[in-house]
């Protein structure tokens, strides 16, 4: 009888743990996207082929917000569920070597990205097209994409998004975990949500700077008109075209707003995630 009670308690704890991850991830995703959306719009317009002014300038900075709000929570929740589950399976929170811990965090972040992009990419397609098409709404962009390209159109740029997200996360998450660990070592206590947020901001900024060319490629592929070389070209092809036609300035278009976006975004996203988990855990019986 006692064994049955223990098993039931373990099952409830697991359910509560996964619920906390899903809720915390959803809160974090919605918070960061809603708060930083205007900066993301400026970054997207700077990276578009026609440039900031022709894409709408500083008008309509909240164009496409609806698609983001609908997709942020489930996308982020799915990411953290895959990330935390992979970390547990790999034992990355154990006493393994630093190299093993880092490698495990890289793998877990990659699994999280591949999984969450199933929701994130369609959201990005609608969002970015709405950001650069004047007088368009998320709903009209959704209908236009479906009418012109069907369901497949919502996954155009999936692999270029993965090619950007995985390198970004492979840098950001191990660095975030490492900085939190150092804070914890120094204080002798678990890192606080505030420390987590600061560590995330630093990690996000470094990751953003190193992966901006891949972000530009992702934007160009998603915004490309059907039938153009960019729409069907490989990541390498688009990179080569950018470098040939626009030089290094083209490869790093939107660098400054991206740095601010990912630094602030990382601080809000991962800080809110840890803070929400801490709040939820205090209610766990």
C-alpha positions as CSV (number, residue, x, y, z in Angstrom):
1,X,0.0,0.0,0.0
2,X,2.8,2.4,0.9
3,X,4.5,1.6,-2.4
4,X,1.3,2.5,-4.3
5,X,1.1,5.8,-2.4
6,X,4.8,6.6,-3.2
7,X,4.2,5.8,-6.9
8,X,1.1,8.0,-7.0
9,X,3.1,10.8,-5.3
10,X,5.9,10.5,-7.8
11,X,3.4,10.6,-10.7
12,X,1.8,13.7,-9.3
13,X,5.2,15.4,-8.9
14,X,6.1,14.6,-12.5
15,X,2.8,16.0,-13.7
16,X,3.3,19.1,-11.6
17,X,6.9,19.5,-12.9
18,X,5.8,19.3,-16.6
19,X,2.9,21.6,-15.9
20,X,5.2,24.1,-14.3
21,X,7.6,24.0,-17.4
22,X,4.7,24.4,-19.8
23,X,3.2,27.4,-17.9
24,X,6.5,29.0,-17.3
25,X,7.5,28.6,-20.9
26,X,4.2,30.1,-22.1
27,X,4.5,33.1,-19.8
28,X,8.1,33.7,-20.8
29,X,7.4,33.5,-24.6
30,X,4.4,35.8,-24.5
31,X,6.1,38.3,-22.3
32,X,9.2,38.7,-24.4
33,X,7.4,38.8,-27.8
34,X,4.8,41.3,-26.6
35,X,7.3,43.7,-24.9
36,X,9.9,43.7,-27.7
37,X,7.7,43.5,-30.8
38,X,8.4,47.0,-32.2
39,X,12.1,46.4,-32.1
40,X,11.6,43.1,-33.9
41,X,9.6,44.9,-36.6
42,X,12.5,47.4,-37.1
43,X,15.0,44.6,-37.3
44,X,12.9,42.7,-39.9
45,X,12.4,45.8,-42.1
46,X,16.2,46.6,-42.0
47,X,16.9,43.0,-43.2
48,X,14.3,43.0,-46.0
49,X,15.5,43.4,-49.5
50,X,13.8,46.8,-50.0
51,X,15.1,48.2,-46.7
52,X,13.6,50.0,-43.7
53,X,11.9,53.0,-45.4
54,X,10.2,51.1,-48.3
55,X,9.0,48.4,-45.8
56,X,7.1,51.0,-43.7
57,X,9.7,52.8,-41.8
58,X,8.7,53.4,-38.2
59,X,5.0,53.2,-38.9
60,X,2.8,50.2,-37.9
61,X,5.4,48.8,-35.6
62,X,2.9,46.4,-34.1
63,X,1.8,44.9,-37.5
64,X,1.8,41.1,-37.1
65,X,1.4,41.1,-33.3
66,X,-1.7,38.9,-33.4
67,X,0.2,36.0,-35.0
68,X,2.9,36.3,-32.4
69,X,0.6,36.3,-29.4
70,X,-1.2,33.3,-30.8
71,X,2.0,31.3,-31.3
72,X,4.3,32.6,-28.5
73,X,3.0,30.6,-25.6
74,X,2.7,27.2,-27.3
75,X,6.0,27.6,-29.1
76,X,8.0,28.6,-26.0
77,X,6.2,26.0,-23.8
78,X,7.1,23.3,-26.3
79,X,10.7,24.5,-26.4
80,X,11.2,24.3,-22.7
81,X,9.4,21.0,-22.4
82,X,11.8,19.5,-24.9
83,X,14.8,21.3,-23.5
84,X,14.2,20.3,-19.8
85,X,13.3,16.7,-20.8
86,X,16.4,16.3,-22.9
87,X,18.6,17.7,-20.0
88,X,17.0,15.1,-17.6
89,X,17.5,12.2,-20.1
90,X,21.1,13.3,-20.7
91,X,21.8,13.9,-17.0
92,X,23.3,17.3,-17.7
93,X,22.3,18.5,-14.2
94,X,24.4,15.8,-12.6
95,X,28.1,15.6,-11.7
96,X,29.5,15.0,-15.1
97,X,32.5,16.8,-16.5
98,X,32.3,20.4,-17.7
99,X,32.6,19.2,-21.3
100,X,29.8,16.7,-20.9
101,X,27.6,19.3,-19.2
102,X,28.2,21.8,-22.0
103,X,27.6,19.2,-24.7
104,X,24.4,18.1,-23.1
105,X,23.1,21.6,-22.9
106,X,23.9,22.1,-26.6
107,X,22.0,18.9,-27.6
108,X,19.0,19.8,-25.3
109,X,18.8,23.3,-26.8
110,X,18.9,21.9,-30.3
111,X,16.2,19.4,-29.6
112,X,14.1,22.2,-28.2
113,X,14.6,24.4,-31.3
114,X,13.7,21.6,-33.8
115,X,10.6,20.8,-31.8
116,X,9.3,24.4,-31.1
117,X,9.9,25.5,-34.7
118,X,7.0,23.3,-35.8
119,X,4.9,26.1,-34.3
120,X,7.3,29.0,-34.5
121,X,8.0,29.0,-38.2
122,X,4.4,29.4,-39.4
123,X,4.1,32.2,-36.8
124,X,7.3,33.9,-38.1
125,X,6.0,33.6,-41.7
126,X,2.8,35.5,-41.0
127,X,4.5,38.0,-38.6
128,X,7.4,39.0,-40.9
129,X,5.2,39.3,-44.0
130,X,2.8,41.5,-42.1
131,X,5.7,43.6,-40.8
132,X,6.9,44.5,-44.3
133,X,3.5,44.6,-46.2
134,X,1.9,48.0,-45.5
135,X,-1.8,47.9,-44.6
136,X,-1.7,44.1,-44.1
137,X,-3.1,42.4,-41.0
138,X,-2.1,39.0,-39.6
139,X,-5.4,37.6,-40.8
140,X,-5.1,38.8,-44.4
141,X,-1.4,37.7,-44.5
142,X,-2.5,34.2,-43.3
143,X,-5.2,34.0,-46.0
144,X,-2.9,35.3,-48.7
145,X,-0.1,32.8,-47.8
146,X,-2.6,29.9,-47.8
147,X,-4.2,30.9,-51.1
148,X,-0.9,31.3,-52.9
149,X,1.1,28.4,-51.4
150,X,-1.1,26.2,-49.3
151,X,0.1,24.7,-46.0
152,X,3.6,24.3,-47.4
153,X,3.9,28.0,-47.6
154,X,3.8,28.3,-43.8
155,X,7.0,26.2,-43.5
156,X,9.0,28.0,-46.1
157,X,12.2,28.9,-44.4
158,X,11.9,26.1,-41.8
159,X,15.4,24.8,-42.4
160,X,16.9,28.3,-42.6
161,X,15.2,29.0,-39.3
162,X,16.7,25.8,-37.8
163,X,20.1,26.7,-39.3
164,X,19.9,30.0,-37.4
165,X,18.2,28.8,-34.2
166,X,20.5,25.8,-33.5
167,X,23.8,27.8,-33.6
168,X,22.2,30.6,-31.6
169,X,21.0,28.2,-28.9
170,X,24.2,26.1,-28.9
171,X,26.0,29.3,-27.9
172,X,23.3,30.9,-25.7
173,X,22.1,28.1,-23.5
174,X,25.4,26.6,-22.4
175,X,26.7,30.1,-21.8
176,X,23.6,30.9,-19.8
177,X,23.9,27.7,-17.7
178,X,27.6,28.4,-17.2
179,X,27.1,32.0,-16.0
180,X,24.3,30.9,-13.7
181,X,26.6,28.2,-12.3
182,X,29.3,30.7,-11.6
183,X,26.9,33.0,-9.9
184,X,25.8,30.1,-7.7
185,X,29.3,29.1,-6.9
186,X,30.2,32.7,-5.9
187,X,27.2,33.1,-3.6
188,X,27.0,29.6,-2.3
189,X,23.3,29.5,-3.1
190,X,21.2,28.7,-6.2
191,X,21.1,31.6,-8.7
192,X,18.2,34.0,-8.3
193,X,15.8,34.9,-11.2
194,X,17.5,38.3,-11.3
195,X,21.0,36.8,-11.8
196,X,19.5,34.4,-14.3
197,X,18.0,37.3,-16.2
198,X,21.4,39.1,-16.3
199,X,23.2,36.0,-17.4
200,X,20.7,35.4,-20.1
201,X,21.1,39.0,-21.4
202,X,24.8,38.6,-21.8
203,X,24.5,35.2,-23.4
204,X,21.8,36.5,-25.8
205,X,23.8,39.4,-26.9
206,X,26.9,37.4,-27.7
207,X,24.9,34.7,-29.5
208,X,23.0,37.4,-31.5
209,X,26.2,39.1,-32.7
210,X,27.7,35.8,-34.0
211,X,24.6,34.5,-35.7
212,X,23.2,37.7,-37.4
213,X,24.1,36.6,-41.0
214,X,22.0,33.4,-40.5
215,X,19.2,35.6,-39.2
216,X,19.4,37.8,-42.4
217,X,19.2,34.7,-44.5
218,X,16.2,33.4,-42.7
219,X,14.4,36.7,-43.2
220,X,15.2,36.9,-46.9
221,X,14.0,33.3,-47.5
222,X,10.7,33.9,-45.6
223,X,10.1,37.2,-47.4
224,X,11.1,35.9,-50.9
225,X,8.4,36.0,-53.6
226,X,7.4,32.7,-55.0
227,X,9.5,31.7,-58.1
228,X,12.5,33.8,-57.1
229,X,16.0,32.2,-56.6
230,X,15.9,33.2,-52.9
231,X,12.7,31.3,-52.4
232,X,14.2,28.0,-53.6
233,X,17.9,28.6,-53.1
234,X,19.9,27.0,-50.4
235,X,21.2,28.7,-47.3
236,X,24.7,28.8,-48.8
237,X,23.3,30.3,-52.0
238,X,21.5,33.1,-50.2
239,X,24.6,33.8,-48.1
240,X,26.8,34.0,-51.2
241,X,24.2,36.3,-52.9
242,X,24.1,38.6,-49.9
243,X,27.9,38.8,-49.7
244,X,28.2,39.4,-53.5
245,X,25.5,42.0,-53.8
246,X,25.6,43.8,-50.5
247,X,28.9,42.9,-48.9
248,X,29.4,42.5,-45.2
249,X,26.9,45.3,-44.5
250,X,24.2,43.1,-46.0
251,X,25.2,40.1,-43.9
252,X,25.0,42.1,-40.7
253,X,21.9,44.1,-41.6
254,X,19.9,44.9,-38.5
255,X,22.8,44.0,-36.2
256,X,22.1,46.8,-33.7
257,X,18.4,46.2,-33.1
258,X,19.1,42.5,-33.1
259,X,21.7,42.9,-30.4
260,X,19.2,44.9,-28.3
261,X,16.4,42.5,-29.1
262,X,18.2,39.4,-28.2
263,X,20.0,40.8,-25.1
264,X,16.8,42.3,-23.7
265,X,14.8,39.3,-25.0
266,X,17.1,36.8,-23.4
267,X,17.0,38.6,-20.1
268,X,13.1,38.8,-20.2
269,X,12.6,35.3,-21.7
270,X,14.9,33.2,-19.5
271,X,14.5,35.5,-16.4
272,X,10.7,35.2,-16.7
273,X,10.9,31.5,-17.2
274,X,13.0,31.0,-14.0
275,X,10.9,33.4,-12.0
276,X,7.6,31.8,-13.0
277,X,9.0,28.3,-12.2
278,X,10.0,29.6,-8.8
279,X,6.6,31.0,-8.1
280,X,4.8,27.9,-9.3
281,X,7.1,25.6,-7.3
282,X,6.2,27.5,-4.1
283,X,2.6,26.3,-4.6
284,X,3.6,22.7,-5.1
285,X,2.6,20.5,-2.3
